[in-house]
Amino acid sequence: MQHNVYISLFLMFVTIYAVRALPLTLVRREIKSPFIQSFLYYVPYVSLSVMTFPAILSATADVRSGLAGFMAAVVLAWVDGNLFRVSIGACAAVYLTELLL
């Protein structure tokens, strides 16, 4: 079975354009509902989390080391919030867990 690259590209274009253009054309007035505003505010963060979390677990040789790095990153982000320290701490947790396993 052969696939036409141009048809695939066109379908991806239509899908992405529809997702971005439909809200602009359907919602013509300002959104005043605090629930909908907060929902739309957090959509990018949730989307990024959903795409990143499986990659965190599968990036290492063992799922347990990926989970240890994730938990270390969450704790360090909660306590400190400095991105450099969080990433170094998560890498150190993964390295130590890989050494122990």
PyMOL commands that set and color helices and strands:
alter all, ss='L'
color gray80, all
select helices_A, chain A and resi 5-26+34-58+63-79+83-100
alter helices_A, ss='H'
color red, helices_A
deselect
rebuild
show_as cartoon
